[in-house]
Amino acid sequence: MKVLFIEARKKLDLNFNEIDFSPLPKEVFLAYSIQFKELAEKIKAKLGNRVKGFSQVLGCSVLKSAYPILLIGSGKFHAFNLALNGNILYILEGLKIAKLDEKEVEKIKAKRKAALSRFYSAEKIGILVSTKPGQENLEEAIKLKGQLTKKGKKTFVFLADNINLEELENYPIDSWVNTSCQALTFDSRIVNSQEIGNEYI
């Protein structure tokens, strides 16, 4: 099936010259979601040599920067995803730039730790596999299923194009393992396959 991707731009009602850049460190990496590309390019030109990297981020981006990141986007989905990769993160909200609250990140880390603990004690494990290009890891899922079965776990592979977290409640599964977009683990029931370690994979 042929797929056509069309980029969309967000129309922003703000005065670019009123953005306060003073909270930023001397050197930054700029990350943006595609809707905010034009604004990101303006900020890049404004900051000049202070910008040490410039990249679009997707929902499943695994971006690790040696420099603090300024994220130009909306919401906190991308922000949490980047922060959980160990990045120092600043976000642009309206005309203000602020550092992402580390307490919020710690809450997500605590949820992931709880999910990992639930995984180790689980008897029935569901492995989530996405069929989306760039996210599909069926081979990894089958390998993981074999390892878990050897350890006496009842393991099931769930294959879907769109993974609806609400639908997971319809199955008698003790713990879910995600092999696709790592951001799914913002949900406290799910652990990333990479987090399990070499013991299983």
N, CA, C and O of each residue as an XYZ file, in Angstrom:
804
protein
N       0.834     -1.184      0.000
C       0.000      0.000      0.000
C       0.881      1.250      0.000
O       1.796      1.365      0.815
N       0.608      2.176     -0.903
C       1.367      3.415     -0.956
C       0.841      4.390      0.100
O      -0.365      4.497      0.325
N       1.762      5.085      0.729
C       1.404      6.043      1.774
C       1.954      7.412      1.402
O       3.115      7.537      1.011
N       1.125      8.427      1.524
C       1.550      9.799      1.246
C       1.556     10.585      2.545
O       0.522     10.713      3.201
N       2.720     11.113      2.922
C       2.841     11.917      4.132
C       2.826     13.395      3.755
O       3.623     13.838      2.929
N       1.925     14.146      4.356
C       1.806     15.576      4.086
C       2.128     16.344      5.359
O       1.462     16.165      6.379
N       3.137     17.193      5.306
C       3.522     17.975      6.473
C       2.499     19.087      6.714
O       2.020     19.722      5.775
N       2.175     19.307      7.980
C       1.241     20.377      8.350
C       1.971     21.391      9.217
O       2.873     21.029      9.973
N       1.594     22.634      9.114
C       2.207     23.701      9.899
C       1.155     24.332     10.811
O       0.000     24.506     10.421
N       1.565     24.665     12.008
C       0.656     25.308     12.957
C       0.748     26.828     12.802
O       1.840     27.396     12.788
N      -0.401     27.468     12.686
C      -0.423     28.921     12.615
C      -0.349     29.476     14.027
O      -1.219     29.212     14.857
N       0.691     30.243     14.292
C       0.935     30.739     15.640
C       0.587     32.222     15.748
O       0.986     33.041     14.920
N      -0.164     32.535     16.787
C      -0.526     33.923     17.043
C       0.330     34.448     18.192
O      -0.151     34.609     19.314
N       1.597     34.713     17.901
C       2.489     35.245     18.921
C       3.512     36.171     18.279
O       3.804     36.076     17.087
N       4.042     37.057     19.090
C       5.071     37.983     18.631
C       6.430     37.371     18.911
O       6.875     37.338     20.059
N       7.089     36.889     17.876
C       8.357     36.194     18.043
C       9.372     37.021     18.828
O      10.139     36.474     19.621
N       9.379     38.326     18.613
C      10.363     39.203     19.246
C      10.159     39.345     20.754
O      11.030     39.858     21.458
N       9.003     38.888     21.248
C       8.728     38.982     22.683
C       9.104     37.721     23.449
O       8.950     37.680     24.670
N       9.594     36.695     22.763
C      10.001     35.461     23.448
C      11.230     35.752     24.303
O      12.201     36.345     23.833
N      11.177     35.329     25.556
C      12.280     35.552     26.494
C      13.221     34.345     26.456
O      12.874     33.265     26.934
N      14.410     34.534     25.886
C      15.379     33.440     25.764
C      16.371     33.388     26.933
O      17.266     32.544     26.942
N      16.219     34.277     27.910
C      17.197     34.372     29.001
C      17.333     33.102     29.853
O      18.419     32.856     30.377
N      16.274     32.280     30.017
C      16.459     31.070     30.835
C      17.364     30.017     30.208
O      17.814     29.103     30.900
N      17.641     30.128     28.900
C      18.429     29.106     28.211
C      19.910     29.182     28.586
O      20.428     30.271     28.832
N      20.597     28.031     28.633
C      22.056     28.034     28.800
C      22.738     28.579     27.547
O      22.073     28.855     26.549
N      24.051     28.733     27.596
C      24.782     29.342     26.480
C      24.723     28.503     25.205
O      24.707     29.048     24.101
N      24.692     27.179     25.355
C      24.656     26.287     24.195
C      23.467     25.340     24.309
O      23.204     24.782     25.374
N      22.752     25.167     23.202
C      21.555     24.330     23.225
C      21.435     23.515     21.943
O      22.028     23.836     20.913
N      20.659     22.465     22.042
C      20.256     21.661     20.889
C      18.783     21.971     20.657
O      17.992     21.903     21.598
N      18.398     22.305     19.446
C      17.003     22.602     19.139
C      16.297     21.376     18.572
O      16.762     20.767     17.608
N      15.181     21.027     19.176
C      14.353     19.930     18.679
C      12.948     20.471     18.448
O      12.493     21.346     19.185
N      12.263     19.965     17.442
C      10.941     20.496     17.122
C      10.057     19.411     16.525
O      10.545     18.477     15.889
N       8.760     19.543     16.737
C       7.806     18.706     16.008
C       7.483     19.441     14.710
O       7.561     20.668     14.647
N       7.125     18.696     13.690
C       7.060     19.235     12.333
C       6.114     20.427     12.202
O       6.326     21.292     11.352
N       5.066     20.482     13.040
C       4.120     21.599     12.957
C       4.776     22.934     13.298
O       4.293     23.996     12.906
N       5.900     22.861     14.046
C       6.557     24.075     14.526
C       7.901     24.323     13.833
O       8.760     25.026     14.366
N       8.072     23.743     12.649
C       9.360     23.854     11.968
C       9.738     25.302     11.656
O      10.885     25.702     11.857
N       8.781     26.082     11.169
C       9.084     27.465     10.807
C       9.519     28.279     12.025
O      10.462     29.065     11.938
N       8.837     28.095     13.162
C       9.219     28.783     14.384
C      10.600     28.330     14.844
O      11.410     29.140     15.295
N      10.863     27.026     14.726
C      12.169     26.486     15.126
C      13.288     27.100     14.293
O      14.360     27.405     14.817
N      13.040     27.283     12.999
C      14.058     27.874     12.130
C      14.318     29.335     12.500
O      15.451     29.808     12.413
N      13.265     30.049     12.912
C      13.434     31.440     13.357
C      14.270     31.495     14.643
O      15.139     32.354     14.796
N      13.994     30.573     15.549
C      14.734     30.534     16.811
C      16.194     30.167     16.559
O      17.103     30.709     17.187
N      16.400     29.237     15.630
C      17.769     28.857     15.270
C      18.544     30.057     14.747
O      19.699     30.262     15.123
N      17.924     30.847     13.890
C      18.579     32.039     13.346
C      18.831     33.069     14.438
O      19.855     33.753     14.434
N      17.889     33.175     15.376
C      18.019     34.127     16.479
C      19.183     33.768     17.395
O      19.950     34.641     17.800
N      19.314     32.498     17.717
C      20.347     32.058     18.664
C      21.715     31.905     18.012
O      22.734     31.947     18.701
N      21.752     31.732     16.711
C      23.017     31.678     15.985
C      23.948     30.569     16.443
O      23.564     29.399     16.455
N      25.171     30.929     16.821
C      26.197     29.956     17.193
C      25.907     29.219     18.491
O      26.585     28.246     18.819
N      24.920     29.670     19.218
C      24.549     28.976     20.461
C      23.900     27.620     20.168
O      23.861     26.743     21.030
N      23.393     27.460     18.944
C      22.710     26.219     18.566
C      23.732     25.171     18.130
O      24.466     25.376     17.163
N      23.774     24.057     18.841
C      24.754     22.984     18.576
C      24.134     21.763     17.915
O      24.805     20.751     17.711
N      22.875     21.857     17.588
C      22.204     20.763     16.901
C      20.776     21.174     16.592
O      20.205     22.022     17.277
N      20.190     20.561     15.541
C      18.861     20.962     15.082
C      18.192     19.743     14.480
O      18.680     19.192     13.493
N      17.070     19.310     15.065
C      16.468     18.066     14.590
C      14.965     18.027     14.849
O      14.474     18.526     15.862
N      14.254     17.423     13.908
C      12.835     17.132     14.109
C      12.715     15.915     15.017
O      13.543     15.006     14.961
N      11.684     15.901     15.850
C      11.427     14.740     16.693
C      10.086     14.130     16.325
O       9.138     14.834     15.978
N      10.024     12.818     16.405
C       8.800     12.070     16.200
C       8.388     11.461     17.531
O       9.125     11.545     18.514
N       7.210     10.847     17.562
C       6.739     10.262     18.813
C       7.667      9.221     19.390
O       7.724      9.035     20.606
N       8.397      8.538     18.520
C       9.269      7.464     18.975
C      10.750      7.831     18.873
O      11.612      6.953     18.894
N      11.038      9.106     18.763
C      12.434      9.518     18.621
C      13.261      9.123     19.838
O      12.836      9.293     20.980
N      14.443      8.594     19.570
C      15.401      8.312     20.637
C      16.566      9.268     20.410
O      17.513      8.952     19.689
N      16.484     10.424     21.026
C      17.474     11.474     20.826
C      18.238     11.701     22.113
O      17.641     11.955     23.159
N      19.549     11.612     22.042
C      20.411     11.850     23.195
C      21.388     12.946     22.826
O      22.154     12.805     21.873
N      21.367     14.042     23.576
C      22.203     15.185     23.267
C      23.154     15.510     24.409
O      22.790     15.420     25.582
N      24.374     15.888     24.052
C      25.350     16.323     25.051
C      25.031     17.725     25.537
O      25.566     18.178     26.549
N      24.154     18.408     24.810
C      23.758     19.767     25.163
C      22.311     19.769     25.651
O      21.529     18.910     25.242
N      21.937     20.711     26.515
C      20.526     20.854     26.891
C      19.678     21.054     25.651
O      20.120     21.685     24.691
N      18.474     20.528     25.662
C      17.586     20.596     24.505
C      16.476     21.617     24.747
O      15.856     21.645     25.811
N      16.242     22.449     23.742
C      15.053     23.300     23.743
C      14.063     22.670     22.776
O      14.331     22.572     21.579
N      12.922     22.244     23.297
C      11.901     21.605     22.472
C      10.860     22.632     22.054
O      10.265     23.305     22.896
N      10.645     22.749     20.742
C       9.614     23.623     20.210
C       8.488     22.729     19.722
O       8.604     22.076     18.684
N       7.397     22.705     20.478
C       6.283     21.822     20.150
C       5.087     22.176     21.004
O       4.984     23.298     21.499
N       4.187     21.233     21.180
C       3.017     21.444     22.034
C       2.815     20.205     22.892
O       3.169     19.095     22.494
N       2.245     20.407     24.067
C       2.043     19.287     24.975
C       3.366     18.802     25.539
O       4.407     19.418     25.312
N       3.324     17.685     26.282
C       4.538     17.199     26.934
C       4.902     15.771     26.535
O       5.791     15.164     27.131
N       4.210     15.234     25.522
C       4.513     13.875     25.072
C       5.965     13.766     24.621
O       6.706     12.914     25.112
N       6.377     14.630     23.682
C       7.759     14.610     23.202
C       8.726     14.991     24.319
O       9.823     14.441     24.419
N       8.309     15.934     25.155
C       9.184     16.412     26.233
C       9.549     15.280     27.181
O      10.724     15.096     27.499
N       8.564     14.524     27.635
C       8.842     13.419     28.550
C       9.687     12.345     27.873
O      10.591     11.776     28.484
N       9.385     12.077     26.609
C      10.138     11.067     25.874
C      11.616     11.445     25.802
O      12.484     10.594     25.999
N      11.906     12.717     25.521
C      13.290     13.185     25.444
C      13.950     13.195     26.822
O      15.114     12.822     26.965
N      13.201     13.622     27.824
C      13.764     13.693     29.176
C      14.105     12.310     29.711
O      15.099     12.149     30.420
N      13.295     11.315     29.380
C      13.547      9.955     29.863
C      14.770      9.332     29.207
O      15.264      8.299     29.659
N      15.262      9.960     28.137
C      16.508      9.507     27.515
C      17.725     10.142     28.171
O      18.850      9.979     27.699
N      17.494     10.870     29.270
C      18.593     11.450     30.025
C      18.977     12.852     29.614
O      20.042     13.340     29.992
N      18.121     13.510     28.842
C      18.431     14.861     28.377
C      17.972     15.929     29.370
O      16.966     15.765     30.059
N      18.732     17.029     29.430
C      18.278     18.217     30.142
C      17.364     18.960     29.182
O      17.769     19.269     28.061
N      16.143     19.251     29.599
C      15.152     19.725     28.650
C      14.514     21.044     29.049
O      14.125     21.256     30.198
N      14.419     21.928     28.050
C      13.686     23.181     28.180
C      12.551     23.154     27.175
O      12.692     22.603     26.083
N      11.430     23.747     27.541
C      10.287     23.757     26.633
C       9.798     25.191     26.443
O       9.872     26.018     27.352
N       9.301     25.461     25.244
C       8.743     26.764     24.919
C       7.238     26.697     25.080
O       6.571     25.924     24.391
N       6.699     27.498     25.982
C       5.260     27.562     26.203
C       4.818     28.999     26.013
O       5.072     29.841     26.875
N       4.164     29.295     24.906
C       3.791     30.668     24.602
C       5.032     31.492     24.325
O       5.795     31.200     23.404
N       5.227     32.529     25.137
C       6.397     33.390     24.991
C       7.461     33.093     26.037
O       8.472     33.791     26.118
N       7.232     32.044     26.844
C       8.153     31.744     27.932
C       8.891     30.430     27.707
O       8.341     29.474     27.160
N      10.141     30.405     28.138
C      10.948     29.193     28.075
C      11.235     28.759     29.509
O      11.696     29.551     30.331
N      10.960     27.508     29.791
C      11.166     27.002     31.155
C      11.766     25.605     31.119
O      11.556     24.852     30.168
N      12.503     25.272     32.146
C      13.075     23.943     32.267
C      11.980     22.963     32.674
O      11.150     23.273     33.529
N      11.978     21.792     32.068
C      10.967     20.790     32.395
C      11.090     20.388     33.860
O      12.190     20.132     34.351
N       9.968     20.334     34.545
C       9.938     19.992     35.964
C      10.430     18.559     36.164
O       9.812     17.611     35.680
N      11.536     18.408     36.873
C      12.121     17.083     37.081
C      11.224     16.185     37.933
O      11.305     14.961     37.839
N      10.379     16.781     38.753
C       9.469     15.985     39.582
C       8.498     15.205     38.701
O       8.160     14.061     39.002
N       8.053     15.829     37.612
C       7.143     15.148     36.687
C       7.839     13.970     36.017
O       7.238     12.914     35.820
N       9.108     14.158     35.669
C       9.883     13.081     35.047
C      10.083     11.938     36.040
O       9.998     10.768     35.668
N      10.349     12.277     37.302
C      10.557     11.252     38.331
C       9.297     10.424     38.547
O       9.386      9.231     38.839
N       8.125     11.038     38.409
C       6.873     10.297     38.557
C       6.752      9.224     37.474
O       6.325      8.101     37.739
N       7.135      9.590     36.258
C       7.081      8.625     35.148
C       8.096      7.512     35.371
O       7.805      6.343     35.119
N       9.296      7.875     35.847
C      10.313      6.865     36.136
C       9.823      5.887     37.200
O      10.096      4.690     37.122
N       9.102      6.401     38.191
C       8.559      5.543     39.249
C       7.531      4.576     38.678
O       7.475      3.416     39.084
N       6.712      5.054     37.730
C       5.721      4.184     37.087
C       6.412      3.076     36.301
O       5.979      1.924     36.314
N       7.497      3.444     35.614
C       8.229      2.448     34.819
C       8.886      1.419     35.733
O       8.958      0.238     35.394
N       9.360      1.865     36.882
C       9.967      0.934     37.844
C       8.922     -0.040     38.378
O       9.193     -1.228     38.549
N       7.721      0.482     38.638
C       6.629     -0.376     39.111
C       6.233     -1.384     38.036
O       5.954     -2.544     38.337
N       6.210     -0.935     36.778
C       5.864     -1.832     35.670
C       6.896     -2.941     35.527
O       6.547     -4.082     35.224
N       8.161     -2.611     35.742
C       9.231     -3.606     35.638
C       9.105     -4.636     36.750
O       9.289     -5.831     36.523
N       8.788     -4.164     37.961
C       8.595     -5.072     39.092
C       7.420     -6.010     38.831
O       7.478     -7.196     39.155
N       6.344     -5.464     38.239
C       5.171     -6.273     37.910
C       5.519     -7.317     36.853
O       5.010     -8.437     36.890
N       6.379     -6.953     35.922
C       6.784     -7.885     34.873
C       7.502     -9.105     35.464
O       7.207    -10.239     35.086
N       8.438     -8.877     36.385
C       9.218     -9.986     36.936
C       8.366    -10.980     37.729
O       8.698    -12.163     37.805
N       7.274    -10.502     38.315
C       6.423    -11.391     39.109
C       5.227    -11.925     38.319
O       4.446    -12.721     38.840
N       5.083    -11.494     37.069
C       3.908    -11.863     36.264
C       3.961    -13.317     35.800
O       5.032    -13.870     35.549
N       2.789    -13.913     35.695
C       2.656    -15.265     35.137
C       2.228    -15.202     33.673
O       2.705    -15.980     32.847
N       1.319    -14.263     33.355
C       0.838    -14.100     31.990
C       1.361    -12.779     31.429
O       1.101    -11.711     31.984
N       2.100    -12.864     30.324
C       2.733    -11.684     29.746
C       2.286    -11.496     28.300
O       2.298    -12.434     27.502
N       1.893    -10.274     27.981
C       1.513     -9.928     26.614
C       2.604     -9.087     25.975
O       3.070     -8.119     26.575
N       3.018     -9.443     24.765
C       4.058     -8.699     24.047
C       3.395     -7.920     22.924
O       2.765     -8.501     22.040
N       3.541     -6.591     22.964
C       2.903     -5.712     21.984
C       3.814     -5.493     20.780
O       4.985     -5.146     20.927
N       3.260     -5.700     19.594
C       4.009     -5.507     18.352
C       3.199     -4.603     17.429
O       2.023     -4.862     17.171
N       3.828     -3.550     16.937
C       3.176     -2.652     15.994
C       3.585     -3.016     14.560
O       4.725     -3.404     14.304
N       2.638     -2.885     13.646
C       2.955     -3.145     12.233
C       3.373     -1.864     11.508
O       3.648     -1.907     10.309
N       3.425     -0.742     12.199
C       3.804      0.528     11.566
C       5.264      0.483     11.118
O       6.112     -0.048     11.834
N       5.566      1.037      9.936
C       6.955      1.084      9.466
C       7.845      1.826     10.467
O       7.499      2.908     10.942
N       8.981      1.231     10.773
C       9.902      1.845     11.719
C       9.655      1.445     13.153
O      10.498      1.690     14.016
N       8.506      0.827     13.430
C       8.187      0.394     14.785
C       8.068     -1.124     14.905
O       8.106     -1.667     16.009
N       7.926     -1.796     13.788
C       7.678     -3.243     13.798
C       8.913     -4.020     14.246
O       9.980     -3.925     13.639
N       8.746     -4.793     15.327
C       9.838     -5.614     15.868
C       9.330     -7.028     16.163
O       9.523     -7.545     17.263
N       8.683     -7.644     15.181
C       8.109     -8.970     15.376
C       9.181    -10.005     15.692
O       8.970    -10.876     16.536
N      10.330     -9.917     15.023
C      11.410    -10.875     15.271
C      11.870    -10.810     16.727
O      12.096    -11.841     17.362
N      12.006     -9.602     17.244
C      12.401     -9.435     18.645
C      11.335    -10.000     19.583
O      11.650    -10.622     20.598
N      10.072     -9.774     19.226
C       8.969    -10.255     20.053
C       8.946    -11.784     20.115
O       8.735    -12.366     21.180
N       9.163    -12.424     18.975
C       9.167    -13.894     18.938
C      10.336    -14.447     19.752
O      10.194    -15.442     20.462
N      11.477    -13.799     19.642
C      12.643    -14.221     20.416
C      12.378    -14.086     21.908
O      12.705    -14.975     22.694
N      11.777    -12.953     22.286
C      11.459    -12.723     23.691
C      10.444    -13.737     24.195
O      10.558    -14.228     25.319
N       9.446    -14.056     23.363
C       8.431    -15.052     23.742
C       9.087    -16.395     24.050
O       8.720    -17.068     25.013
N      10.060    -16.779     23.226
C      10.750    -18.038     23.447
C      11.509    -18.046     24.769
O      11.475    -19.034     25.504
N      12.193    -16.942     25.070
C      12.956    -16.842     26.315
C      12.036    -16.905     27.532
O      12.340    -17.574     28.519
N      10.903    -16.197     27.449
C       9.971    -16.168     28.579
C       9.291    -17.523     28.781
O       9.057    -17.948     29.912
N       8.977    -18.196     27.666
C       8.346    -19.515     27.756
C       9.274    -20.507     28.452
O       8.817    -21.338     29.237
N      10.573    -20.425     28.169
C      11.549    -21.308     28.815
C      11.581    -21.079     30.324
O      11.915    -21.986     31.086
N      11.235    -19.868     30.752
C      11.235    -19.536     32.169
C       9.887    -19.812     32.824
O       9.655    -19.438     33.974
N       8.999    -20.472     32.079
C       7.715    -20.875     32.647
C       6.626    -19.825     32.577
O       5.582    -19.977     33.212
N       6.849    -18.753     31.811
C       5.844    -17.705     31.681
C       4.870    -18.054     30.552
O       5.276    -18.588     29.520
N       3.592    -17.752     30.751
C       2.605    -17.871     29.684
C       2.653    -16.576     28.890
O       2.320    -15.508     29.403
N       3.071    -16.678     27.635
C       3.354    -15.475     26.857
C       2.540    -15.436     25.570
O       2.389    -16.445     24.881
N       2.016    -14.244     25.256
C       1.172    -14.060     24.088
C       1.654    -12.826     23.309
O       2.004    -11.805     23.901
N       1.664    -12.937     21.978
C       2.076    -11.823     21.127
C       0.826    -11.154     20.559
O      -0.042    -11.820     19.995
N       0.743     -9.834     20.712
C      -0.384     -9.049     20.210
C       0.117     -8.137     19.099
O       0.958     -7.267     19.324
N      -0.410     -8.350     17.898
C       0.028     -7.613     16.705
C      -1.075     -6.652     16.274
O      -2.228     -7.053     16.113
N      -0.715     -5.371     16.087
C      -1.720     -4.391     15.697
C      -1.065     -3.209     14.992
O       0.117     -2.928     15.188
N      -1.850     -2.527     14.174
C      -1.357     -1.308     13.532
C      -1.386     -0.164     14.537
O      -0.382      0.518     14.742
N      -2.538      0.041     15.158
C      -2.679      1.043     16.217
C      -2.881      0.334     17.546
O      -3.811     -0.458     17.698
N      -2.023      0.612     18.496
C      -2.127     -0.021     19.813
C      -2.964      0.882     20.714
O      -2.528      1.958     21.123
N      -4.171      0.419     21.009
C      -5.099      1.157     21.860
C      -4.942      0.663     23.291
O      -5.306     -0.471     23.603
N      -4.400      1.517     24.165
C      -4.118      1.093     25.531
C      -5.381      0.697     26.298
O      -5.328     -0.158     27.182
N      -6.515      1.316     25.963
C      -7.766      0.978     26.642
C      -8.187     -0.457     26.350
O      -8.811     -1.111     27.186
N      -7.840     -0.945     25.152
C      -8.219     -2.306     24.774
C      -7.449     -3.360     25.577
O      -7.888     -4.507     25.670
N      -6.309     -2.982     26.156
C      -5.504     -3.950     26.908
C      -6.256     -4.495     28.117
O      -5.980     -5.601     28.581
N      -7.202     -3.718     28.622
C      -7.970     -4.137     29.790
C      -8.888     -5.316     29.486
O      -9.413     -5.945     30.405
N      -9.085     -5.618     28.215
C      -9.974     -6.718     27.825
C      -9.298     -8.083     27.897
O      -9.938     -9.105     27.650
N      -8.017     -8.106     28.231
C      -7.282     -9.365     28.245
C      -6.730     -9.655     29.646
O      -6.274     -8.743     30.334
N      -6.772    -10.931     30.068
C      -6.292    -11.311     31.413
C      -4.761    -11.419     31.451
O      -4.218    -12.496     31.698
N      -4.082    -10.317     31.210
C      -2.625    -10.280     31.167
C      -2.099     -9.568     32.420
O      -2.617     -8.519     32.804
N      -1.075    -10.139     33.049
C      -0.505     -9.545     34.265
C       0.455     -8.398     33.948
O       0.533     -7.424     34.696
N       1.181     -8.518     32.840
C       2.170     -7.509     32.492
C       2.309     -7.440     30.976
O       2.235     -8.453     30.281
N       2.514     -6.206     30.477
C       2.670     -5.983     29.044
C       4.093     -5.556     28.730
O       4.694     -4.768     29.460
N       4.628     -6.087     27.631
C       5.961     -5.700     27.171
C       5.814     -5.025     25.814
O       5.187     -5.570     24.905
N       6.386     -3.854     25.685
C       6.280     -3.070     24.478
C       7.521     -3.240     23.614
O       8.641     -3.073     24.097
N       7.328     -3.574     22.324
C       8.472     -3.686     21.407
C       8.443     -2.599     20.341
O       9.288     -2.588     19.445
N       7.472     -1.675     20.428
C       7.368     -0.629     19.404
C       7.790      0.718     19.973
O       8.912      0.850     20.463
N       6.926      1.710     19.921
C       7.270      3.060     20.378
C       7.501      3.066     21.881
O       6.614      2.694     22.649
N       8.691      3.488     22.305
C       9.029      3.436     23.718
C       8.148      4.348     24.569
O       8.034      4.138     25.777
N       7.525      5.353     23.961
C       6.689      6.276     24.721
C       5.415      5.609     25.248
O       4.736      6.184     26.099
N       5.075      4.411     24.761
C       3.918      3.691     25.297
C       4.096      3.408     26.777
O       3.113      3.212     27.492
N       5.331      3.383     27.245
C       5.575      3.041     28.644
C       5.308      4.203     29.579
O       5.630      4.114     30.764
N       4.726      5.299     29.088
C       4.203      6.310     29.998
C       3.052      5.698     30.786
O       2.706      6.170     31.869
N       2.461      4.639     30.229
C       1.407      3.902     30.910
C       2.049      2.972     31.941
O       3.011      2.269     31.634
N       1.521      2.971     33.147
C       2.157      2.248     34.251
C       2.069      0.730     34.127
O       2.695      0.018     34.912
N       1.297      0.212     33.148
C       1.161     -1.240     33.007
C       2.200     -1.837     32.076
O       2.325     -3.058     31.980
N       2.955     -0.974     31.383
C       3.794     -1.453     30.286
C       5.263     -1.210     30.546
O       5.644     -0.165     31.074
N       6.096     -2.182     30.172
C       7.543     -2.045     30.274
C       8.143     -2.213     28.879
O       7.671     -3.037     28.095
N       9.175     -1.441     28.567
C       9.852     -1.579     27.282
C      10.681     -2.854     27.247
O      11.256     -3.253     28.259
N      10.742     -3.492     26.087
C      11.541     -4.711     25.973
C      13.010     -4.424     26.269
O      13.707     -5.279     26.814
N      13.496     -3.211     25.909
C      14.896     -2.873     26.152
C      15.206     -2.767     27.638
O      16.350     -2.961     28.047
N      14.196     -2.461     28.450
C      14.403     -2.289     29.886
C      14.569     -3.622     30.607
O      15.082     -3.678     31.724
N      14.128     -4.690     29.955
C      14.193     -6.004     30.595
C      15.632     -6.475     30.727
O      15.978     -7.170     31.683
N      16.474     -6.097     29.766
C      17.875     -6.454     29.830
C      18.207     -7.727     29.077
O      17.319     -8.383     28.534
N      19.463     -8.072     29.045
C      19.954     -9.231     28.291
C      19.530    -10.569     28.885
O      19.728    -11.623     28.280
N      18.943    -10.510     30.084
C      18.509    -11.754     30.703
C      17.461    -12.444     29.828
O      17.377    -13.672     29.802
N      16.674    -11.656     29.122
C      15.616    -12.228     28.295
C      15.866    -12.039     26.804
O      15.501    -12.901     26.005
N      16.483    -10.926     26.418
C      16.634    -10.644     24.993
C      18.049    -10.931     24.515
O      18.351    -10.748     23.336
